[in-house]
Amino acid sequence: MADEYRMLIAGEWSGSQSGATFEATSPSTGELIGTLPEGTRGDVRRAVAAAADARRDRRFAGHRRRR
């Protein structure tokens, strides 16, 4: 049986807002790797908003971007 994967958004594991999933297979063997959530635009918006919130979090204020 293949694994079922979820997306990590805002520190929580979740499926797609639509509930849709797809099966991922190995390109070399054709074997089923797992079932993944089919992300939507809404999922992307939630992830981007969570990243922006994390960037503003005071706990990370001293960290600098890598160059």
N, C-alpha and C positions, 0 to 999 in steps of 0.2 A: 504494500500500500504506500502511495506517495504522501509526502508531507504537505500540510496546508500552511501556507505562509500568510502573514498579515503585514500591514504597513505601520511603521513607527512615526506617529505624528503627535507633536506636543507631549512627548513622553508616554504616550499610550499606544498599545497595539490595537489596530482596528482594521476592519475590512473596508471595502469601497463604500461610499455613500449609496451607490446604486445597488450594492449587494452582488454585482456581477463578478464572476471569476473566469479565469482561463487556465488551461493546462499547459505547462511548459514541458517541452521534451528536449532531450539531448540531441543536438544536431549530428553527432557522430554515431550514436547508437539507436536513436529513435525512442529510447527508454523514457518513460514518464519521470520527470524530476519532481514535480509538485504542482499544486494548485495555488494560483496567485490571485490577489484581488485585481480587478480591472479598474485602475484609477481613473477618476473623472476630473474634469476641470475644477469641480468643487473640492476634491481631495487635494489638488495642487494648491488651490487658494488657501485651504486650511494649513497645509505644510509651510507655505511661504509666510503666512501670518504668524505661525508658531516660531519660525526661524527669526522673523523680525522682532518678536517679543523676546526671544532668547538673547538676541544681540543687544537689546536695551537693558537686559538684566544686570543689576549692579554687581552681582557676583563675578561677572566677567569683565568688569570695567578696566582692570589692569592688563588684560591680554591684548596683544597687538597682532595685526595681520602679518602673515608670512609674506616675504617678498621673493 
